[in-house]
Amino acid sequence: MASLPTDDAVRAAARRLRSNLTARGLDRAVTAYFCEPEFAGTTFSDLGHNPPDEIVPDDLLAVALLDITWRPHAVRILLGSHREQLSETLAAIPDATDLWDASDDIVKRIDVLWDALVAIEGIGTASATKLLARKRPRLCPISDSMVVKAVHVPGRTCDVLRCLLQDQAARQEIEALRPAVAAGVSPLRILDVALWVSHSGSAAAQRVRDGAGMGVP
């Protein structure tokens, strides 16, 4: 997950993603995700107790809303044997910094926690990034298989999203997609939902696209 210097491939991918932000009907599709009861919506961010420097059961439940299944062994490690170690590592990552403003040092601290999470048996890229997104919603993007496919620069997903968000005009276009009901969620979460409704091959995403008049991605 380590961030690398921006290069032509990263910039090109960021431009491609930005070109999709003004797609016809995308704002309606994002609104549907946050308003229709079958989706996680704002519950991913708002559910239960979310202390900034500790992983708690409510975090695991919130992440499970995004199609993640936690194995018993991983739960015991996250909430038990490694709880203090993970809390110390999490506390070193600021919770009021946005990805586009993050220094390389902050990104390295995220990498330390990322490494600790994926070293746990049963925790992979999707579950680790969704947990990080729950704990640091302004700083840590989700990077599951769908996002990786949408970005289409292997191993550089976070770099591409960081590059995209460093463009103020792109951030304004993301904000234009925000429905009123999602006033409290981070721009990264709005972007994640926009990527999901645009690129997911699931029947649910296709239904949302059809309802919003987006057509086939």
JOWO-V731419 format. One record per helix or strand of 3 or more residues. SS is the DSSP state (2 for helix, 1 for strand). FROM is the first residue (numbers start at 1). LEN is the number of residues. If there is no record, write none. Layout:
ss-><SS;SS>
from-><FROM;FROM>
len-><LEN;LEN>
This chain:
ss-><2;2;2;2;2;2;2;2;2;2;2;2;2;2;2>
from-><8;26;43;57;72;83;99;104;125;145;157;168;180;187;203>
len-><13;10;4;8;10;9;3;15;11;7;9;8;3;13;10>
